[in-house]
Amino acid sequence: MPRRAITLLSRSSALLAGSVLAGAAVLATTAPAQARTLATIDIVMSPVRLGDYCMAKVHPESLIGLYQSTLGCYKRGPGSSVTYVGQGDPYQACQYLTNDVVVSTRRGPSDSLVCTVNH
């Protein structure tokens, strides 16, 4: 009986040691990824791309979004004109159009929206 207890104890010790080594290996391989710093980058969302957000969140007929002092959503009007259909939120538009963490928003060229994100 004592011999069996020693065998079980040594097997348990071996399993525990293996688990500790496996855990240490996981920590060693994930440490560099956690130590990485995020880069802050600007992503420019064109009026057509903003239209995707406007169609999904503001009005289903939206084609474009123009960011002036606010984010305006527009659909095709009579002839070649556009008709205002509602207002969107620039920060939420950036969140909808990118998977990155949004830091800030600002107006870009040609009424585009510049999303500053941590990438």
VOPAGU-2260 file (C-alpha; in pm, 1 decimal, decimal comma):
REM VOPAGU-2260
SITE   aa  ch    i         X         Y         Z
SITE  MET   A    0       0,0       0,0       0,0
SITE  PRO   A    1     273,8     259,0      81,4
SITE  ARG   A    2     437,5     185,6    -253,2
SITE  ARG   A    3     113,2     272,9    -436,6
SITE  ALA   A    4      82,6     600,1    -241,7
SITE  ILE   A    5     439,9     695,8    -338,8
SITE  THR   A    6     366,1     618,4    -705,9
SITE  LEU   A    7      49,4     833,5    -697,7
SITE  LEU   A    8     236,0    1112,6    -523,0
SITE  SER   A    9     516,8    1110,4    -777,8
SITE  ARG   A   10     265,5    1112,6   -1067,4
SITE  SER   A   11      80,9    1406,2    -909,6
SITE  SER   A   12     408,8    1589,7    -863,8
SITE  ALA   A   13     499,8    1529,7   -1228,1
SITE  LEU   A   14     161,2    1658,3   -1346,3
SITE  LEU   A   15     188,5    1966,0   -1126,7
SITE  ALA   A   16     539,7    2038,2   -1252,7
SITE  GLY   A   17     420,6    1999,7   -1611,7
SITE  SER   A   18     134,0    2240,2   -1552,4
SITE  VAL   A   19     366,3    2498,0   -1396,6
SITE  LEU   A   20     606,0    2473,0   -1691,6
SITE  ALA   A   21     320,1    2505,8   -1941,8
SITE  GLY   A   22     189,8    2812,5   -1759,4
SITE  ALA   A   23     536,7    2967,9   -1757,1
SITE  ALA   A   24     568,6    2906,0   -2131,0
SITE  VAL   A   25     236,9    3080,6   -2196,8
SITE  LEU   A   26     342,4    3380,6   -1988,8
SITE  ALA   A   27     678,2    3397,3   -2162,3
SITE  THR   A   28     520,3    3402,5   -2507,6
SITE  THR   A   29     250,6    3659,9   -2424,9
SITE  ALA   A   30     467,3    3908,9   -2236,7
SITE  PRO   A   31     615,5    4078,2   -2548,0
SITE  ALA   A   32     269,1    4126,9   -2701,7
SITE  GLN   A   33     142,5    4291,1   -2383,7
SITE  ALA   A   34     445,3    4517,7   -2371,4
SITE  ARG   A   35     376,2    4651,6   -2722,6
SITE  THR   A   36     266,7    5012,3   -2741,5
SITE  LEU   A   37     -26,7    5117,7   -2954,7
SITE  ALA   A   38      28,7    5354,1   -3244,9
SITE  THR   A   39    -203,6    5650,5   -3288,3
SITE  ILE   A   40    -303,3    5686,5   -3653,4
SITE  ASP   A   41    -548,9    5890,9   -3858,7
SITE  ILE   A   42    -804,4    5716,6   -4079,7
SITE  VAL   A   43    -985,5    5935,0   -4333,4
SITE  MET   A   44   -1349,9    5842,8   -4395,4
SITE  SER   A   45   -1475,1    5975,1   -4728,8
SITE  PRO   A   46   -1828,3    6109,5   -4776,3
SITE  VAL   A   47   -1920,7    5783,3   -4953,3
SITE  ARG   A   48   -1783,1    5576,8   -4663,1
SITE  LEU   A   49   -1973,8    5799,7   -4420,0
SITE  GLY   A   50   -2279,5    5718,3   -4630,1
SITE  ASP   A   51   -2245,8    5356,2   -4513,2
SITE  TYR   A   52   -2275,6    5473,2   -4152,2
SITE  CYS   A   53   -2563,2    5709,5   -4239,2
SITE  MET   A   54   -2752,1    5431,6   -4419,4
SITE  ALA   A   55   -2712,5    5193,4   -4126,0
SITE  LYS   A   56   -2774,9    5435,3   -3838,6
SITE  VAL   A   57   -2957,9    5748,5   -3961,5
SITE  HIS   A   58   -3171,5    5684,5   -4270,7
SITE  PRO   A   59   -3192,4    5375,8   -4495,7
SITE  GLU   A   60   -3184,3    5583,2   -4817,5
SITE  SER   A   61   -2867,0    5776,4   -4725,2
SITE  LEU   A   62   -2594,5    5777,8   -4986,8
SITE  ILE   A   63   -2335,8    6018,0   -4848,3
SITE  GLY   A   64   -2233,3    6183,5   -4524,7
SITE  LEU   A   65   -2068,7    6523,9   -4513,6
SITE  TYR   A   66   -1880,4    6635,5   -4203,3
SITE  GLN   A   67   -1886,3    7011,3   -4176,7
SITE  SER   A   68   -1962,7    7139,5   -3827,7
SITE  THR   A   69   -2187,4    6832,1   -3782,8
SITE  LEU   A   70   -2221,3    6502,7   -3968,9
SITE  GLY   A   71   -2506,0    6548,9   -4215,1
SITE  CYS   A   72   -2656,8    6252,7   -4399,1
SITE  TYR   A   73   -2800,8    6293,8   -4749,4
SITE  LYS   A   74   -3000,2    6090,8   -5001,3
SITE  ARG   A   75   -3042,5    6143,9   -5372,6
SITE  GLY   A   76   -3286,7    6422,6   -5445,1
SITE  PRO   A   77   -3458,0    6537,0   -5762,4
SITE  GLY   A   78   -3225,5    6557,8   -6060,4
SITE  SER   A   79   -2864,1    6556,9   -5948,5
SITE  SER   A   80   -2930,3    6719,9   -5611,4
SITE  VAL   A   81   -2909,8    6569,3   -5264,1
SITE  THR   A   82   -3163,5    6597,8   -4983,0
SITE  TYR   A   83   -3076,3    6618,6   -4614,4
SITE  VAL   A   84   -3221,7    6324,1   -4418,2
SITE  GLY   A   85   -3069,0    6359,7   -4072,8
SITE  GLN   A   86   -2769,1    6408,1   -3851,9
SITE  GLY   A   87   -2520,0    6148,9   -3734,2
SITE  ASP   A   88   -2258,0    6144,1   -3462,3
SITE  PRO   A   89   -1896,3    6166,8   -3586,8
SITE  TYR   A   90   -1754,8    5967,3   -3295,4
SITE  GLN   A   91   -2012,3    5690,6   -3342,0
SITE  ALA   A   92   -1944,0    5692,9   -3717,5
SITE  CYS   A   93   -1575,4    5626,2   -3648,5
SITE  GLN   A   94   -1665,6    5348,5   -3406,2
SITE  TYR   A   95   -1901,0    5194,8   -3662,9
SITE  LEU   A   96   -1649,6    5214,8   -3950,4
SITE  THR   A   97   -1335,7    5089,8   -3771,5
SITE  ASN   A   98   -1249,7    4820,5   -3519,2
SITE  ASP   A   99    -986,9    5035,4   -3349,7
SITE  VAL   A  100   -1027,7    5243,8   -3032,9
SITE  VAL   A  101   -1135,3    5595,9   -3134,5
SITE  VAL   A  102    -939,3    5876,8   -2967,2
SITE  SER   A  103   -1081,1    6181,2   -3148,7
SITE  THR   A  104   -1252,1    6305,6   -3464,3
SITE  ARG   A  105   -1207,7    6612,4   -3684,7
SITE  ARG   A  106   -1304,1    6747,5   -4024,4
SITE  GLY   A  107   -1087,2    6640,3   -4314,3
SITE  PRO   A  108   -1051,9    6753,1   -4674,7
SITE  SER   A  109   -1364,4    6757,1   -4894,5
SITE  ASP   A  110   -1597,0    6724,1   -4592,3
SITE  SER   A  111   -1447,1    6390,2   -4496,4
SITE  LEU   A  112   -1413,1    6273,1   -4136,2
SITE  VAL   A  113   -1070,6    6202,7   -3986,1
SITE  CYS   A  114   -1079,8    5941,0   -3711,8
SITE  THR   A  115    -775,8    5935,3   -3484,4
SITE  VAL   A  116    -749,2    5583,1   -3345,3
SITE  ASN   A  117    -518,1    5364,0   -3137,5
SITE  HIS   A  118    -407,7    5086,7   -3369,8
